[in-house]
């Protein structure tokens, strides 16, 4: 079963501030998470072990949570 992506408001607000050229590189990585929510480059967040993060092109980081019971990947923040 494929996972659904849900975006927190903070993540959406940041998406609008990312330069278009960077966003073109970042978007496919985020949109690939429903097919593979645990890619090899994923790291557990030290402060919140139920959250994970991925380094993105352009020195951005996406923080997300995997909500197993709802089959949802919640994009918490992009920094």
N, C-alpha and C positions, 0 to 999 in steps of 0.2 A: 504494500500500500504506500502511496506517495504521501509525503508530509505536506502540510500547508504552511505558508509563510505569513506571519502576522508581524506588523511593524509598530513599535511603540512610537508615540508622538515625537520624542526626542530624536529618534533615528530618522524619521521622515523630515524633520526640520533640518538636520545635518545634510541629508541627501540633496536638498535644494541649494546648499552652499558649496558643494563639491564642484570643481571645474569640470566642464563637459568632457574634456579629454581623459581626465582621471576616472570619471564616472563610467565611461565606456569600457575601461579595464576592470573596474570594481563590480559592476552590475552582473556580469556572467558568473562571477565567483559566488555572489550572494544568491542568485537565482539557481545555482547548482546545489545549494544546501538541501532542498527537498528530495533530491535524488540520492544524496549522500550527506546526512547531517553530521557525520563524524569523519571528515577528511583527515588524512595523515598529518597535515599541518596544524590541526586544531589543538588548542591548549586549554586546560581547565583554568578557570579564574581562581587565583589564590584567596581572594576575599570572599567569594561566593562560589562554592564548589558545584553548584547546580548550573552555573553559567560557564560558557566557553567563549574563546576568542580566536580570531584568525587575523593574521597580518595581511593587509591588502596593499596593492600597488599605491605609490604616492605617500607612503608612511601613514596610511589609515589603518585603523583596527576596527573590526566589527565584533561586538559582544552580543551573544545570543544564548537563549535557553532552549533546551529540548524538553517539551512537555509531552511525555510519553502517553499519558492517559487520553489526551486530546489529539495526538498525532500532529502536533503543531511545533514549528520552529519559530520562536518569538525573538525577533531582532530587537534587542534592547537599546543598543546605542552604536553609533559609528563615530569614531574620534579620529 
